[in-house]
Amino acid sequence: MSFRYRLSPAPAQEAVLRDHCSQARYIWNLAVEQHSHWHPGRTSAPGYLEQCRQLTAARAGHPWLAAGSQTVQQQALRDFTRVMAAFYDPANPARRPSWRKAGRNEGFRIVGRGRQWDVRRVSRHVGQVWVPKAGWVRFRWSRDVPPDAKSYRVTLDRAGRWHVAFAVIPAPVPAPGNGQTVGIDRGVAVSAALSTGQSLHCPALTARERARLRRLQRKLARATRGSNRRGRLKRAIARLKARETDRRKDWAEKASTGIARRFDLIRVEDLKITTMTRSAKGTWENPGRGVRAKAGLNRGILASGWGLLVRRLEDKAPGRVEKISPAFTSQRCSACGRVDRGSRESQAVFRCTACGFAANADVNAAINIAAGRAVTARGGDGVTRPVNREPQLLLPSV
């Protein structure tokens, strides 16, 4: 986890920070290019120590590179090595490191508190962090900086905002010890429905903000590429989207903290969000169907913060989050256990065709998730007889 703050560099300091970002991105892309040429049968790509020696030689031959911070450049190589190790980890493989683009991937990391950097508080709402070659850079002291922070990362988002994030491992939220279990059903209309009946809605842009976003996007489509007008429109769009992202992150933090404090065991659906939000446009030879509707559904899923909520729950309540198979949880009656797709009358109404039990559809699914029921296609639990199976006559034994 990282404690993030708004950074307020002076114009001269901002120029130094931009240089650090560009040099870190340049070193990262060089490392990606080196490893892209490797394939089985060739000599292995250079490791971190060899890359550091190559960096020293490059700094000696290129004054513009030598003018930058060696700490920033070496840390970019160290970050690349760490990501490559995660990529080759068979237990938890990560994505292969890819190219970083100017304007999209702007940032660098500094380690070594006390030797390379430090932080201090100068007033009630102002703090300062030491950045190599930039000096003391001011940031908004919105909360205390963790004393055990060993590194920080400076980033520039598309909205033109600078942030500094101090990396720490926070203590988990203590369990209340009441023995209660909660199930969470995630959706689009209702971002998260709890088995207690509570509905959580992830905030988004207002109707007025969405209308302005559409106007800006239409203007952007007509703007000339490379023009100043197009740059202003892109920054205005980025500011609106950053506002939506900030609201979603704030909601996920508050909701996850509240759930972790109230319940001992938290059960959620094991959803493959990346697969669910995959594009349906298909190929030129075999185009997909309902592409526009699927794109809208994908946007709704991503805007609801499904993955972010569960990820923060796992961080704050380690060992207390269980993932349940989502099969038939929305079609099963939480009262009698019958599975029938006809019981789901609408997006919000569930009425069992067998026992007549009626409830909110999302809450009914959340109750099934809280029970941890592994429902099969025939409605059974894999041990007893399926509850929705018609009774069969027994053949007389001969």
N, C-alpha and C positions, 0 to 999 in steps of 0.2 A: 504494500500500500504506500501511497505517497501523499504527503501534506502539501497541497498546492496553494500558491499565493500569486497575486497579481504583481508583476514586475513593472517598474516605472523607470526605465533607463533614460539618461540624458541623451541628447542627439549624438554627441561624440561617442558615448558608451553604446548606443544602439548600432552605430557603424561597426564597432568592434564585435558586438554580438553577432551581427550578420556575417562578418568575416569568419567567426568561429563556426557558425552553422554551415557556411559554404565549404570550408575546409574539412569539417567532419564528414559532410556528405561526399566530398571528393574522395577522401581516403576510403570511406565505406564502399563506394562504387568501384574503386580500383581493386579492393579485396574481392568484391563480387565477380569482377571480370576475371581475376586470376583463377578463382575456383570454377568459373563456368567453362574453362578450357580443359578441366580434368575429367577423365572418364576411365573406367576400369581398363587396366593395361598400361596406362601412362604413369609417369612418376607423380607421386602425391603432391598436391598443392602445398605451397609454403605455409608453415604454422605461424603462431604469433611471434615467436622470437625472430624467425627469419624475416617476417614482415617488418618488425621494428628495425632491423638492420637495413632493410631496403628503404624504410622511411628516413633513416638518418642520412643515407646516401642521397635521397631525393631532396632533402632539406639543404644539403650542401650544394647541390647543383641548381636549385631554384630559389632565388631570393624571396619571391612572393610567398612561398611555402615556409621558408625559414622565419619570415616576419610574423607568422602565426604562432599560436601556443602549441608547444610540443605536447603538453598534457592533454589538450583537447584531441589532438591527432592520434596519440597513442591510445587514448581511451576509446576512440572510434574503432581501432583495431581490436581492442580487448572486447568491446561489445559484439563485434562481428564473430570473434572466436567463441564467445558464449552462445550466440544464436546458432552457430554451426554445430556446437556440441549438443544443443537441444534438438537440432534437426536429425542428428544421428543417434539420438537416444531411443532405443527400441521400446522402453517402457512407456514413454510419453513423447512420441515424436511431434515436433513442431514443423511449421512451414519453412521451406528453404529461403534463406535471405535473398531479397530481391533488390532491384535498383531503387534508389531514392531520388525523388524529383524536386527541383527547386520550386518553392512556393507551396509545396504540399508536405514535404518532410524537412522541416526546419527545426533543428535542435542539436544540443550537444550535452555531454555529461561530464561532471567533475567529481573526482573521488579524493580521499585523503584529507579529512578534516583536521585542521591544526597546522598542516604543512602546505596544502594547496589552496585551501579556502577556510572561511570562518563566517559566522553570522553574529549579528548583534542587534539589539533593540535601541533605537535612538529616541523614540517618543511613544505615546500611547498607541498610535495606529501606524507607525512607520518603523520598519526594520531595514537593515542593510546586509547584503551578502557580498562576499569578496569573490570577484570573477577575475581570472588571470587576464592581464593586459587591459582590463576595463576598470579595475579598482572596486570601490564600494558602490554597489548598485542598490538603489532604494526599492523596497517592495511594501505592499500594504500588510501590516501586521494584524490579520484578522483573527488569529489564534496563536498560541505559543508554538514555537518550533520545537519539535521533539529533541531532547538533549542527546539521544542516542543515534541521531542521523549521521551517517558516514559518507553520504554522497548526495548530490542533487543534479537535476536535469533542467536546463533552460530550453523552452520551446517557444515558437512563434506560430500561432494558428492563422488560418486563412482570413480571419477577421482583423488581423493586424495587432493582436494582443500578445504581449509577452507574459510568460508565466515561469515561475521557478517552483519545482516540486522536490521536496526532500524525501528520500526513500527511507522508510522504516518498516519494521514488522510490528504492528500494534498488537496489544493483548486482546484475546477474543472476548466477546461479550459473555459474561457469566450466565449460565442457565438459571432460570428462576427456581427450579427444583419442585415445581408443582405437578410434574408427571403428565402434563397436557401435550397432546399431539395435534398439529394443525396440517391440513392439506391445502395446497394452493393450486388453483386452476387458472392458467394464463389464457387470455383471449385478446381480441382486438377491441370490441365494444367496452369490455371491462378488462383492464390490464391484468388484474390479479383478484380473483375471488377466493376468499378464505372459507374454510369449512364452518367457521363460526357465523357465517352470514354477512361478514363485512366485505365490501367491494372497494378496491383501490384503483384509482384512475390516474394514469400517467399524464401529467400536464403537457399540452402541446401549444402550438401557436394559436392565437385567437383568430376569429373570423376576419377581423380587420388586418391582422398581420399576414394571414394566408392570401388575402386579396392583394396586398402590396407585394408579396413574394411573387405571385403570378404576373403582376405588371412588370416587375423588374426582370423576370425571366423572359418575358416577351420582348422587352427592350434589348436584353442581352443577345437574343437571337438575331436582331437586326443590326447590332453594333459591328463595326469593322474590327477585324482581328488586329491586335496590336495597338489599337487606339487608346488614348487616355480615357475616353468615355467608357470603353469596354472595361478598363481596369477599375473605374469607379463603380460600375454596376456590379462587377464581381465581388468587390469589397462589401457593397451594400447587401448583396445576397448572402455573403458569408457571415455578416453580422446577424442577420435574421436566423440563419441556421445554427449559429453558435448560441444564440439565445434559447432556441429549442433544445439543443443538446445540454446546455447548462440546467435547464428545468428538469430534463429527464434524469440527469445524474443526481441532482438534489433530491428528487422524488425517490430514486432507488436507494440513496443513502438513508433517508429518514424512514422509508418503509422497511428496509432490511433491519435496521437497528430496532425498530419497534417490534417486529416479529421475533427477532432473536431474544429480546428481553422478556417476551410474554410466554413463549412455548419452549418446552424441553426438546421435543422432536419435531422436525419440519420435513414434510414430505411434498415433493413436487414431481411433475411429470418429466420423464426423461425424453425431452424433445430434441430432435436433430434440426436445430434452427437453420443451419447453413443449407441443409438439403431442402427444408421447407421453403426457403426464400430464394431458391434457385430460379433463374429466368426460364420462362416457358416459350420463348420465341422460336426455339428450334433452329433448324438450318435452312439454307436457301432451297434445297431439294425437298426437305420435309419440315415445313413451317408448323409452328405450334398453333393451338386453338385457344381462344380466350386469353390472348396475351395481355391485352389492356386490363382486364379484370384481375389477372394474376399479378400484374405489376402493382396494381392498387393494393391487393392483399399483402404483397411483400412489403410495401411501404408501411402499411398499418402494423404488421408484425414487428418490423424494426423500430417503429416509433413507439411501441408499447414497452420497450426495454425488457423483453423477456430474459435474454441472456444476462444482462447487467444485474438484474434483481437477484437471480440465482447465484451468480458469481460473488456478489457482495454478501449473500447469506452464507455461502461456503467459507468466505474469509472471516466473517464475524462469528459464526457458529460452527467451527470445524468439528467434524465427527457427529454433528447433530442434524445433518441434512441428508435425506434419503431420496433417491430418484426412483420413481415407480413407473412401470410400463404404462403408456397412455392408452393402450388398446381398450376400446369400448367403455372407457370411464364416463363418457358423456351420454351413453345409451343405456347404462345400467341404472336400475332403480336402487337408491341407497336404502330403501325401506325393506323391500322384499327380495332384491337381487336379480330380478328379471331383466334380461337384455333384449331390447326391442327398439329399433331405430324409429318406429312410429311414436314412441313415447316423447320424443323430442319434437314438440309441436312447433316451436320457433326457436329463434336464437336465445330468447330469454325465458321460455316457459318449458318446463318438463312436467308431464303428467303420465304416470305409469298406466299402461293399458291393462295391467293385471290387477293391481291393488288400488288404483286410483290415487296414489300418493302424488301430490302436486307441490312443486317448489321451483325456485329459480334454477334454471338449467346449469348455470355456472356453479352455484352453491352445491347442487346435487353432485356434480362431477368432483368438486373439491372434497365432499364427504367421502366419496369412493376412494379418492387419492389418500385421504387421511387414514382410511381403514387399511391401505396397502394391499388391496385386493388385486391379484393377478388374474385378470379375466381372460378366458379363452374365447374363441369365435363362437362357441356354443353356450357361453355364459357360465361355465363352471369355473371352479378354482383349481382344477387339476387334481383334486383329491376326492371330493364328493361328487355326486351325480350333478350334471348341469341343471341348474334350476329352471331353465326355460325349455327343457326338452319335454316333449309330449310323453305321457306314460305309455309304456309298451306292455302288451300281453305276454306272459311267460308261456312258452311252449311246454306242454306236458312231457315229462321225462318218460322214456320207454323202459 
